Amino acid sequence: MSDIQLEALDNYRYRIARDEASGMRTSVLVFSSPALIAQVKKDQSLAQAMNVATLPGIVGPSLAMPDIHQGYGFPIGGVAATDLEEGVVSPGGVGFDINCGVRLVRSTLTRADVKGRIKQLIDQVFRDVPCGTGTEGRVKLKRGEIDEVLRRGAQWMVEGGYGEPGDTERAEATGAMEGALPRKVSDRAKERGTPQLGTLGSGNHFLEIQYVDRIHDAPAAQTMGIEKDQVVVLIHSGSRGLGHQVCTDYVALMNKVMPKYGIELPDRQLACAPIPSEEGQSYLGAMAAAANFAWANRQGILHFLRQAFRRAFDTDVRLDLIYDVCHNIAKEETHLVDGRRRKVLVHRKGATRAFAAGHPELPAVYKDLGQPVFVPGSMGTASWVLTGQPGAMAESFASVCHGAGRLMSRTAVRKGKNVTDERRKLEEQGILVRSESRDGILEELPEAYKDVDEVIEVVHNAGLAKKVARLRPMGVIKG
């Protein structure tokens, strides 16, 4: 990466100038710090961000969040907006796990309530919330019902008894994107997704029982209903095999049709089609359907989580949703670009939406606060609650990081590790881990990730999002 010229704009911003010779249509803006940027240079993520800058119709800079690392086509932690009429949509700018996202749930329990019973609780959750690569869920769909899930998302689940009436009010897009086209989702994708509804999955997906370690913004925390030492749960999952198949199908299709539209790109993984084209509209309809499946999926997980808590505790414990937000999506939004408001398609690949206070899409409870943003770290460190700030609206198409960002490959972090030893190390820190597989633990060890606190300092000090609370894990469920 030594040939890439990075210009430090300040302590939290770097720029790669537009290079017309390489086909770049715009510059790259990287939100990072001196310590983090040294880590970023070790992979190909900055080169990928430069490739993104070659997309037809890109508006504003190609953006990189502080958790950036190498991905498929787009870097993970990459953001790009394209003009609705002249721009393209790229499935690689969303990713294979469409609407992978997080929801944070607050409980009526304290750390003291749970500490002596964490093993009982984590074992009960592990029994009640299906996880793992090929695990089937407990939500049994009748013939044809999968299309209703793809149209209506979390609302379909709530009406079917898998939730409470207020759950959808505190979810991005109320848990269902408009424009979903189930007919544009292949039969193979539906076959893969139907048995997986309400399951956690594997890889970096998790369910984490946490406590509130520190409060940084007391009024914001009060609005969200969280306080110090309160027990909360962070759920991280997506659209499972259905979303993966949608991406697979449309990457293949767009690679075939790019010559028809005269599109040439430096990386086939950036395969795309004009937004107004038949292929572009078909993908967006299928993507919205997969996103709705993911919201329904996380709603199902919450339902089974509530059951587990009630079984583990004699008291009538409550679990209430704080918010649910996705970090792999392409959404039509209006932003200020070069001094004028424009409708654009914002690709967020491993990046979280972060609307500031007053945005019309925010639920009423957060209208004066700004959108809640959740940034997981690793199972041995911490996670963060933030709120979107005006700086994100002005600089990053209302986007921030989605996690700490991977530092080591799954193969590298597993090397020479013993799962029993690693589990014991975590238990010595007061963190119990349950997983369906050995690799579910070894591939997600804390050292595989960047320092989440350093990542948060970047977005906080750059004015993209504001610190509200820091969360620490007590028990972790992995696939």
C-alpha positions in Angstrom: 0.0 0.0 0.0 3.0 2.3 0.0 2.2 3.7 -3.4 -1.2 5.2 -2.1 -0.7 8.8 -1.2 -2.7 9.6 2.0 -3.0 13.3 2.9 -3.7 13.9 6.6 -6.4 16.6 6.9 -6.5 16.6 10.7 -6.2 14.0 13.5 -9.3 12.1 12.3 -9.5 12.6 8.5 -7.3 11.5 5.6 -7.8 12.0 1.9 -6.7 10.1 -1.2 -6.9 12.6 -4.1 -8.7 11.7 -7.3 -6.5 10.0 -9.8 -8.1 10.3 -13.2 -5.5 8.0 -14.8 -6.9 5.1 -12.8 -10.5 6.0 -13.6 -11.4 7.6 -10.3 -14.3 9.9 -10.6 -13.9 11.4 -7.1 -11.6 11.4 -4.1 -11.6 9.1 -1.1 -12.2 10.4 2.4 -11.0 8.2 5.3 -12.1 8.7 8.9 -9.2 7.3 11.0 -6.4 8.1 13.4 -2.7 7.7 13.2 -2.8 4.4 15.1 -5.7 3.0 13.1 -4.4 4.1 9.7 -1.2 2.2 10.2 -3.3 -1.0 10.6 -5.5 -0.1 7.6 -2.4 0.1 5.3 -1.7 -3.6 5.9 -4.6 -4.9 3.7 -6.2 -3.8 0.3 -9.1 -1.8 1.8 -7.8 1.6 0.7 -7.3 0.3 -2.8 -10.8 -1.0 -2.7 -12.1 2.4 -1.6 -10.3 3.9 -4.6 -11.9 1.3 -6.9 -15.3 2.4 -5.5 -14.5 5.9 -6.6 -14.6 4.6 -10.2 -18.3 3.8 -10.1 -20.5 5.6 -12.7 -22.6 8.3 -11.1 -20.8 8.4 -7.7 -21.7 11.5 -5.8 -19.4 13.0 -3.2 -16.3 11.2 -2.1 -15.9 7.4 -1.6 -15.9 7.1 2.2 -14.1 4.8 4.6 -15.0 4.5 8.2 -12.4 3.9 11.0 -13.3 0.1 11.1 -12.4 -0.3 7.4 -11.0 -3.6 6.3 -10.8 -5.6 3.1 -14.1 -7.0 1.8 -15.8 -8.2 -1.4 -15.5 -5.4 -3.9 -16.3 -2.6 -1.5 -14.2 -2.5 1.7 -16.1 -3.3 4.8 -16.6 0.0 6.4 -17.2 1.6 3.0 -19.9 4.1 2.0 -20.8 5.4 -1.4 -23.7 7.5 -2.8 -24.7 7.3 -6.4 -27.1 9.6 -8.4 -30.5 8.0 -8.8 -30.8 8.8 -12.5 -27.2 8.5 -13.7 -25.6 6.3 -11.1 -25.4 2.5 -10.5 -26.3 0.1 -7.8 -23.7 -2.5 -6.8 -24.6 -5.6 -4.8 -21.0 -5.7 -3.5 -21.7 -2.3 -1.9 -24.3 -4.0 0.3 -22.7 -7.3 0.8 -23.7 -11.0 1.0 -25.4 -10.6 4.3 -28.1 -8.1 3.3 -29.3 -6.1 6.3 -26.9 -7.6 8.7 -27.6 -5.4 11.6 -27.9 -5.0 15.4 -30.7 -4.4 17.9 -30.1 -3.4 21.5 -32.6 -4.6 24.1 -32.8 -3.2 27.6 -33.9 -5.3 30.6 -35.4 -4.6 34.0 -32.4 -6.5 35.6 -29.2 -5.2 37.0 -25.7 -6.6 36.8 -26.1 -7.7 40.5 -29.3 -9.6 39.6 -27.6 -11.5 36.8 -24.0 -12.0 38.0 -24.8 -15.0 40.2 -27.0 -16.6 37.7 -25.2 -15.9 34.4 -24.5 -19.5 33.7 -28.1 -20.5 34.1 -29.2 -17.6 31.9 -26.6 -18.1 29.1 -27.4 -21.8 29.0 -31.1 -21.1 28.7 -30.6 -18.6 26.0 -28.3 -21.0 24.2 -31.1 -23.6 24.3 -33.9 -21.2 23.2 -32.2 -19.2 20.4 -31.2 -21.4 17.5 -27.7 -20.7 16.2 -25.0 -22.3 14.0 -24.5 -22.7 10.3 -27.2 -25.2 9.3 -29.5 -24.9 12.3 -33.2 -24.6 11.6 -35.4 -22.2 13.4 -38.6 -22.6 15.4 -40.7 -20.4 13.2 -42.4 -22.8 10.8 -43.7 -21.1 7.6 -46.6 -22.5 5.6 -46.5 -22.6 1.8 -46.4 -19.1 0.4 -45.8 -17.4 3.8 -42.2 -16.6 3.0 -43.4 -14.0 0.5 -45.4 -12.3 3.2 -42.3 -12.2 5.4 -40.3 -10.7 2.5 -43.0 -8.0 2.0 -43.8 -7.1 5.6 -40.7 -7.9 7.7 -40.9 -7.5 11.5 -44.5 -6.5 11.4 -45.5 -10.0 10.0 -43.7 -11.6 13.0 -45.3 -9.3 15.6 -48.8 -10.0 14.2 -48.0 -13.7 14.2 -47.2 -13.7 18.0 -43.4 -13.3 17.8 -43.2 -9.9 19.4 -44.9 -7.0 21.1 -46.9 -4.2 19.4 -44.3 -1.5 20.1 -41.3 -3.4 18.7 -41.6 -2.2 15.1 -41.8 1.4 16.2 -38.2 1.3 17.3 -36.6 -0.2 14.2 -35.1 1.4 11.2 -37.8 1.7 8.5 -40.2 0.3 11.2 -38.7 -3.1 10.3 -39.8 -3.2 6.7 -38.4 -1.4 3.7 -40.8 -0.3 1.0 -40.4 -1.5 -2.5 -39.8 -5.2 -1.7 -40.3 -7.5 -4.6 -40.5 -11.1 -3.5 -40.9 -12.3 -7.1 -37.4 -11.0 -7.8 -36.0 -13.3 -5.1 -35.0 -16.7 -6.6 -36.6 -19.9 -5.5 -33.2 -21.1 -4.3 -32.9 -18.1 -2.0 -36.4 -18.7 -0.6 -35.5 -22.4 0.0 -32.4 -21.4 1.9 -34.2 -18.8 4.0 -37.5 -20.4 4.9 -36.1 -22.8 7.6 -33.7 -20.2 9.0 -36.2 -17.6 10.2 -35.5 -16.7 13.9 -31.9 -18.0 13.9 -28.7 -16.3 14.9 -26.4 -17.9 12.3 -22.6 -18.3 12.6 -19.4 -16.3 11.7 -19.3 -12.9 13.4 -23.0 -13.1 14.4 -23.7 -13.2 18.1 -26.0 -12.5 21.0 -24.3 -10.8 23.9 -25.7 -10.3 27.4 -24.0 -7.1 28.6 -24.1 -4.5 31.4 -23.8 -0.8 31.2 -20.3 0.0 32.2 -20.2 3.8 31.8 -22.6 6.6 30.9 -21.2 9.4 28.9 -24.4 11.3 28.0 -26.9 11.0 30.8 -29.8 12.8 29.1 -29.4 10.6 26.0 -29.1 7.5 28.1 -32.3 8.4 30.0 -34.2 8.9 26.7 -33.1 5.4 25.7 -34.1 4.0 29.1 -30.6 2.8 30.0 -28.6 3.4 33.2 -25.4 2.3 34.8 -25.1 -1.4 35.7 -28.3 -2.2 33.8 -28.3 -5.5 31.9 -28.9 -5.2 28.2 -28.7 -7.6 25.2 -27.1 -6.9 21.8 -28.3 -9.1 18.9 -26.2 -9.2 15.7 -27.6 -11.2 12.8 -28.8 -10.7 9.2 -30.7 -12.3 6.3 -29.0 -15.7 6.6 -28.8 -17.9 3.5 -31.6 -16.0 1.8 -29.6 -12.7 1.6 -26.5 -14.5 0.6 -28.2 -16.1 -2.3 -29.8 -12.8 -3.4 -26.3 -11.3 -3.6 -24.9 -14.3 -5.4 -27.6 -14.2 -8.0 -27.4 -10.5 -8.7 -23.6 -10.3 -8.8 -23.6 -13.0 -11.5 -26.4 -11.2 -13.4 -24.7 -7.8 -13.3 -21.4 -9.2 -14.4 -23.2 -10.4 -17.5 -25.0 -7.1 -18.3 -22.3 -4.6 -17.6 -21.0 -4.7 -21.2 -24.5 -3.9 -22.4 -24.4 -0.6 -20.5 -20.8 0.2 -21.4 -19.6 -0.2 -17.8 -15.9 -1.1 -17.2 -14.5 -1.4 -13.7 -11.2 -2.3 -12.2 -12.7 -5.1 -10.1 -15.4 -7.6 -11.2 -16.5 -7.8 -7.6 -17.9 -4.2 -8.1 -20.4 -5.6 -10.6 -23.2 -3.1 -11.0 -26.1 -1.9 -13.2 -27.7 1.5 -13.7 -30.2 2.2 -11.0 -33.1 2.9 -13.4 -32.4 -0.3 -15.5 -34.4 -3.5 -15.3 -31.5 -5.3 -13.6 -30.9 -2.4 -11.1 -34.6 -2.2 -10.1 -34.9 -6.0 -9.8 -31.9 -6.1 -7.5 -33.2 -3.3 -5.3 -36.6 -5.0 -5.0 -34.9 -8.3 -4.1 -32.5 -6.5 -1.7 -35.5 -4.8 0.1 -37.2 -8.2 0.4 -34.0 -9.8 1.9 -33.7 -6.8 4.3 -37.2 -7.4 5.5 -36.4 -11.0 6.1 -33.5 -9.9 8.3 -35.7 -7.6 10.3 -38.2 -10.5 10.7 -35.2 -12.7 11.7 -34.0 -10.4 14.5 -37.6 -10.0 15.7 -37.8 -13.8 16.0 -34.6 -13.9 17.9 -35.9 -11.2 20.3 -39.1 -13.3 20.9 -37.1 -16.4 21.9 -34.7 -14.3 24.0 -37.7 -13.0 26.0 -38.8 -16.5 26.6 -35.4 -17.5 27.8 -35.1 -14.6 30.3 -38.5 -15.5 31.7 -37.6 -19.1 32.1 -34.3 -18.3 33.8 -35.7 -15.8 36.3 -38.7 -16.1 38.6 -39.5 -12.4 38.4 -41.6 -10.9 35.6 -38.5 -9.6 33.8 -39.1 -7.3 30.8 -37.0 -6.9 27.7 -37.8 -3.7 25.6 -36.3 -2.8 22.3 -34.2 0.3 22.3 -33.6 0.4 18.5 -32.7 -1.8 15.5 -30.4 -0.6 12.8 -28.9 -2.3 9.8 -25.3 -1.9 8.4 -25.4 -3.7 5.0 -27.9 -1.9 2.8 -28.5 0.5 -0.1 -31.2 3.2 0.6 -32.7 6.1 -1.3 -32.1 9.2 0.8 -31.9 12.9 0.3 -28.6 14.6 1.2 -26.9 18.0 0.8 -24.3 17.6 -1.9 -22.2 20.5 -3.1 -24.7 23.0 -1.6 -27.9 21.5 -3.0 -30.2 18.7 -1.8 -30.1 15.6 -4.0 -31.7 12.2 -4.0 -29.1 9.5 -3.9 -28.7 5.8 -3.3 -26.5 5.4 -0.3 -24.5 2.1 -0.2 -23.5 1.2 3.3 -21.2 -1.8 3.5 -20.4 -2.5 7.1 -21.5 1.1 8.0 -24.3 2.3 10.2 -26.9 5.0 9.4 -26.5 7.9 11.9 -29.3 10.5 11.3 -29.0 13.6 13.5 -31.8 15.0 15.6 -34.8 16.3 13.7 -34.6 13.9 10.8 -38.1 12.9 9.6 -37.3 9.2 9.5 -36.5 9.0 13.3 -39.1 7.6 15.6 -40.8 10.2 17.8 -39.0 9.2 20.9 -35.6 10.0 19.3 -36.6 12.9 17.2 -34.9 15.5 19.4 -32.0 13.2 20.3 -30.7 11.7 17.0 -30.6 8.1 15.9 -29.2 5.5 18.3 -26.1 3.9 16.9 -24.7 0.6 18.2 -21.1 -0.3 17.6 -20.0 -3.8 18.8 -16.4 -4.4 19.7 -15.5 -8.0 20.5 -16.6 -10.6 23.0 -13.8 -9.8 25.3 -13.8 -6.0 25.1 -16.8 -3.6 24.9 -19.6 -2.2 22.7 -20.8 1.3 22.4 -24.1 3.2 22.2 -23.8 6.5 20.3 -26.2 9.1 18.7 -26.0 10.4 15.2 -24.7 14.0 14.9 -24.9 16.9 12.3 -21.3 16.2 11.2 -22.5 12.8 9.8 -25.2 14.6 7.8 -22.7 17.0 6.4 -19.7 14.7 5.7 -20.6 11.0 5.5 -24.1 10.7 4.1 -25.2 10.1 7.7 -23.0 7.1 8.2 -20.6 5.9 10.9 -18.7 2.7 11.7 -20.5 -0.6 12.4 -17.9 -2.3 14.7 -14.3 -2.4 15.7 -13.2 -3.8 12.3 -11.3 -7.0 11.8 -7.5 -6.9 12.3 -6.6 -10.6 11.7 -8.0 -13.1 9.3 -10.0 -16.0 10.6 -7.2 -18.4 9.7 -4.5 -16.2 11.3 -6.3 -15.8 14.6 -7.1 -19.5 15.0 -3.5 -20.5 14.5 -1.9 -22.1 17.6 -5.0 -21.5 19.7 -6.8 -24.0 22.0 -10.5 -23.4 22.5 -10.4 -24.6 26.1 -7.7 -22.2 27.0 -9.3 -19.3 25.2 -12.7 -20.0 26.9 -11.0 -20.1 30.3 -9.3 -16.7 29.6 -12.6 -15.2 28.9 -14.2 -16.8 32.0 -11.4 -15.3 34.1 -12.7 -11.9 32.9 -16.2 -12.8 33.9 -17.4 -13.6 30.4 -19.1 -16.9 29.7 -19.2 -18.1 26.1 -21.4 -20.7 24.4 -20.9 -21.7 20.8 -22.1 -24.4 18.4 -18.5 -24.8 17.1 -14.9 -24.5 18.1 -14.2 -22.1 15.3 -17.2 -19.9 16.4 -15.0 -18.9 19.4 -11.5 -19.1 17.9 -12.3 -17.0 14.8 -13.8 -14.2 16.9 -11.2 -13.8 19.7 -10.7 -10.2 20.9 -7.3 -10.0 19.3 -8.9 -10.5 15.9 -10.3 -7.0 16.1 -9.1 -3.4 16.3 -9.5 -1.4 19.5 -13.1 -0.5 19.6 -12.5 2.4 22.0 -10.0 3.9 19.5 -12.5 3.5 16.7 -15.2 5.3 18.8 -12.8 8.2 19.5 -12.5 8.8 15.8 -16.2 9.1 15.1 -16.9 11.0 18.3 -14.1 13.6 17.8 -14.8 13.9 14.1 -18.4 15.0 15.0 -20.1 12.1 13.3 -21.6 10.5 16.4 -21.6 11.2 20.1 -20.8 8.8 22.9 -23.7 7.8 25.1 -22.7 4.6 26.9 -20.1 1.9 27.0 -21.2 -1.7 27.4 -19.3 -4.7 28.7 -20.1 -8.4 28.0 -21.1 -11.0 30.7 -22.3 -13.8 28.4 -21.9 -14.5 24.7 -23.7 -16.8 22.3 -21.9 -17.7 19.1 -22.8 -19.9 16.2 
